[in-house]
Amino acid sequence: MRKLSNLAIVFCGAVAMLVFSGVSSAEETVTANVANGKNIFENGKADAGVPACSTCHGEKAMGMDAMGSPRLANVGYAYIVKQLTDYADGKRNDLTMQQMNGIAKALSVQDRRDLAAYENSFPRNDEPSDLKSLKAEGKAVGDTALGQALVRYGDKGRVSACMSCHGFNGRGADPMYPKIAQQKYVYLVNQLTHWRDSSRANDPMSQMQKIAKTLTDADINNAAAFLSQASDSTPGDGMEIDNQTTMKNVKIVK
């Protein structure tokens, strides 16, 4: 995949804001109640049969390798809204946890926005996967050095560089591409495998499916190993880290 031009990024950003946040103009705002998002995340919605998100994703939304659950903290507001909407609409099927489709359907459109805003409000803390422990448990764990080369440079003529879309070290490129730096290793391996066999197919323009089909098992493990450890705050590359592009269109109510 070629790197998007500045014009394309601006256009995609406007489109994503319309699609993911439900506004009729890229200049309009939607409202997100962070307090409601926090309450659902920590306590669920008993009357709707929704458990606390923290049960599977951790108190700080960092995800859990043991459960195969992803990090949600700071991955991107628009991305979270889209995934919850896709789960609710059946465009993305929960192949690992077998819970998210029912949970998302029980959440209102406003609940999804509130959760996304809350999950994007966490401090940008580091919590990499413990690859040594995973390996000791018998998990196939990739090589971080080989993964770094794949993420940053790809493999000419075969595999596109992950950073072409997801930014340096996978730090994210709101509103189109989520932060994948320090995403959980098990989740990354599972999702890349699902993209490859098309059991997950809610990617715009089938981008991830096309890319994943070029990856070997070793590629997947290597890229996941590096990304699960990658710092998104490496100084000196001239890129500001904030993942707040779409948040300027979201009115936060506390």
Residue pairs with C-beta under 8 A, 6 or more apart in sequence:
1 160
1 164
1 165
1 207
1 211
2 164
3 164
4 12
4 165
9 173
9 176
12 175
12 176
13 26
13 174
13 175
13 176
13 245
13 246
14 26
16 78
16 175
16 176
16 246
17 23
17 26
17 78
17 175
17 246
17 249
18 24
18 25
18 26
19 82
20 78
20 79
20 81
20 82
20 85
20 175
20 246
21 30
21 77
21 78
21 81
21 113
21 246
21 249
21 250
22 30
22 109
22 113
23 29
23 30
23 249
26 249
27 249
28 249
29 249
29 250
29 251
30 113
30 249
30 250
30 251
31 110
31 113
31 250
31 251
31 253
32 77
32 113
32 114
32 116
32 117
32 250
32 251
32 252
32 253
33 110
33 114
33 117
33 252
33 253
33 254
34 114
34 117
34 118
34 121
34 252
34 253
34 254
35 253
35 254
36 110
36 111
36 114
37 111
37 113
37 114
37 115
37 116
37 117
37 118
37 119
38 118
40 50
40 52
40 53
40 107
40 111
40 114
40 115
40 118
41 52
41 53
41 54
41 61
41 115
41 118
41 119
42 52
42 53
42 54
42 59
43 52
44 50
44 51
44 52
44 53
44 55
45 106
45 107
45 111
48 106
48 107
49 102
49 106
50 103
50 106
50 107
51 99
51 103
53 61
53 72
53 115
54 61
56 64
56 67
56 69
56 97
56 99
57 63
57 64
57 69
57 70
57 71
57 72
58 64
58 69
60 73
60 122
60 125
60 127
61 71
61 72
61 73
61 119
61 122
62 71
62 73
62 125
62 127
62 184
63 69
63 70
63 71
63 72
63 183
63 184
63 187
64 184
65 129
65 130
65 134
65 184
65 185
65 186
65 187
67 97
68 96
68 97
68 184
68 186
68 187
68 190
69 97
69 184
69 187
70 183
70 184
70 187
70 191
71 127
71 182
71 183
71 184
71 187
72 80
72 119
73 119
73 120
73 122
73 125
74 119
74 120
74 122
74 124
74 172
74 179
74 243
75 119
75 120
75 172
75 178
75 179
75 180
75 183
75 243
76 120
76 172
76 174
76 175
76 177
76 178
76 179
76 243
76 246
77 116
77 117
77 120
77 174
77 175
77 243
77 244
77 246
77 247
77 250
78 116
78 174
78 175
78 176
78 245
78 246
79 174
79 175
79 177
79 178
80 112
80 115
80 116
80 119
80 120
81 112
81 113
81 116
83 92
83 202
84 104
84 107
84 112
84 115
84 116
85 91
85 104
85 109
85 112
86 92
86 202
87 94
87 100
87 101
87 103
87 104
87 105
88 101
88 104
88 105
88 107
88 112
90 101
91 202
92 100
92 200
92 201
92 202
93 101
93 199
93 200
94 100
94 101
95 190
95 194
95 199
95 200
96 190
104 112
107 115
113 250
117 247
117 250
117 252
120 243
120 244
120 247
124 232
124 233
124 241
126 182
126 231
127 182
128 182
128 228
128 229
129 182
129 184
129 185
129 186
129 228
129 229
131 141
131 144
131 185
131 225
131 228
131 229
134 141
134 185
134 186
135 141
139 185
139 186
140 217
140 221
141 185
141 221
141 225
142 218
142 220
142 221
142 222
142 223
142 224
142 225
142 226
143 221
143 222
143 225
144 222
144 225
144 226
144 229
145 226
146 218
146 222
146 226
147 221
147 222
147 223
147 224
147 225
147 226
147 227
148 226
148 230
150 159
150 161
150 162
150 219
150 222
150 223
150 226
151 161
151 162
151 163
151 169
151 170
151 223
151 226
151 227
151 230
152 161
152 162
152 163
152 168
152 169
153 161
154 160
154 161
154 162
154 164
155 219
158 214
159 211
159 214
159 215
159 219
160 211
160 214
162 170
162 180
162 223
162 227
163 169
163 170
165 173
165 176
165 177
165 207
166 172
166 173
166 177
166 178
166 179
166 180
167 173
167 177
167 179
167 239
168 232
168 234
168 237
168 239
169 181
169 227
169 230
169 231
169 232
169 234
170 179
170 180
170 181
170 183
170 227
170 230
170 232
171 179
171 181
171 232
171 233
171 239
171 241
171 243
172 178
172 179
172 180
172 181
172 232
172 243
174 243
174 244
174 245
174 246
175 245
175 246
176 204
179 232
179 243
180 188
180 227
181 227
181 230
181 231
181 232
182 227
182 228
182 229
182 230
182 231
182 232
183 227
183 228
184 228
185 224
185 225
185 228
188 220
188 223
188 224
188 227
188 228
189 220
189 221
189 224
191 200
192 212
192 215
192 220
192 223
192 224
193 212
193 220
194 200
195 203
195 208
195 209
195 211
195 212
196 209
196 212
196 213
196 215
196 220
198 209
200 208
200 209
201 209
203 209
212 220
215 223
232 241
233 241
